[in-house]
Amino acid sequence: MEEIAENTVSMTMSSGDIVRYSAPELADTADVPPTTYSDTYSFAMLVLECITEEAPFSNLFRDTDVAHARFVKKRCPPRPGGRGSKGRVSDKLWDLMERCWSIKPDDRPTMEHVHGFFASRV
């Protein structure tokens, strides 16, 4: 019987990690509570991580660079490239993710819409 070695990594989330996933309106002021629209934003970041197997903005190493790109320059993560399955994102999925990352919370799709998008592909 062949033995399979498992690599386990223990990670602790820092405040910089949270910047990679949180909706921008949550960083604007301390008294803005999370909403379903901020959840939609974060969900799209998690989808990106599942596809690429890397944290959003993995091209930026310092937390301050991530915060600057997100909150000052209002940037979305770069679209993953490559022909392999890792990191490949269809145009329709990328369009949905970009709408989920809209700066204006009201412009983001509802999670019902997001669910419908994924349910239609099964």
LINJOHU-V139881 format. One record per backbone hydrogen bond with DSSP energy under -0.5 kcal/mol. NH is the residue of the N-H (numbers start at 1). CO is the residue of the C=O. If there is no record, write none. Layout:
# LINJOHU-V139881
nh: {NH NH}
co: {CO CO}
This chain:
# LINJOHU-V139881
nh: {5 8 11 18 19 20 20 21 21 22 26 27 28 29 32 33 39 40 41 42 43 44 45 46 47 48 49 50 51 52 53 58 60 66 67 68 69 70 71 72 72 73 75 87 87 88 94 95 96 97 98 99 100 101 102 105 107 108 114 115 116 117 118 119 120 121 122}
co: {3 6 9 14 15 16 17 17 18 18 23 24 24 25 29 31 35 36 37 38 39 40 41 42 43 44 45 46 47 48 49 55 57 62 63 64 65 66 67 67 68 68 69 51 85 85 90 91 92 93 94 95 96 97 99 103 104 105 110 111 112 113 114 115 116 118 119}
